[in-house]
């Protein structure tokens, strides 16, 4: 089943209504703030009833099956349900740079990216705007929207929220950030991140399976896990990669990311105040190989 089937059966509209009802006492993410976002109250993500968008452009900097040859139609949502003190997009995620738009305007931006011949619609940090996205998708389908949908998230997700995306999302692109509780809390205010994240990624795999490519090498369905290597082993890379192999399977596609640098507040925080070293990244690559994970990408 895909989102066209859900649209034609009336199920997509039902999910729009179900998702919006949750905004009255918001429980869309693990913070469980219970604020009435429909009345203008805000919680950890500092977001209300309207989706807030920082940009909507064709982007060519993602993993090869996402960017392909024509680029990925990327919508960056403002704000975030995490407080990553090293976020490289902190003006968007932490300061909320962007503009509030209606769901009709959001759907128009989705359709514009399709007209620009993007391979897919890539939703970046979308979890706190799940109801608004579903509403915009419903409107866009009626205007001819047909692109595959990429859910590009920080991985701090509730399973019962992800279930609203079953059959809607084609490719899940989650982070797996932490193993230990202290760095998860100290660096991202993400209590319980490891277990919450692992349950979420299991659900994503259940919905879409392992990555499938078309004849041109473009992703059409499946899971890609991103793991950012942090200084001093704070990401728990070896344990995360072993867990992926043992619980998600050796066919899982991994994007092992090297680009950490002390953005935002990180320069003043012991443990993440510097770039990772070549040796730290090489140790993560060795852990990837030891785990038997051969699908995916490492960085030079």
KAUR-V122593 format. One record per run of one state. SS is the DSSP state (h for helix, s for strand, l for the rest). FROM is the first residue (numbers start at 1). TO is the last residue. If there is no record, write none. Layout:
BEGIN
ss: (SS SS)
from: (FROM FROM)
to: (TO TO)
END
This chain:
BEGIN
ss: (l h l h l h l s l h l s l h l s l h l s l h l s l h l s l h l h l s l s l s l h l h l s l h l h l s l)
from: (1 3 10 11 26 37 40 51 60 64 68 72 78 90 94 99 102 103 116 120 125 127 142 148 154 159 166 171 176 181 189 193 209 210 211 212 214 219 229 231 234 237 248 253 258 266 269 278 291 296 298)
to: (2 9 10 25 36 39 50 59 63 67 71 77 89 93 98 101 102 115 119 124 126 141 147 153 158 165 170 175 180 188 192 208 209 210 211 213 218 228 230 233 236 247 252 257 265 268 277 290 295 297 300)
END
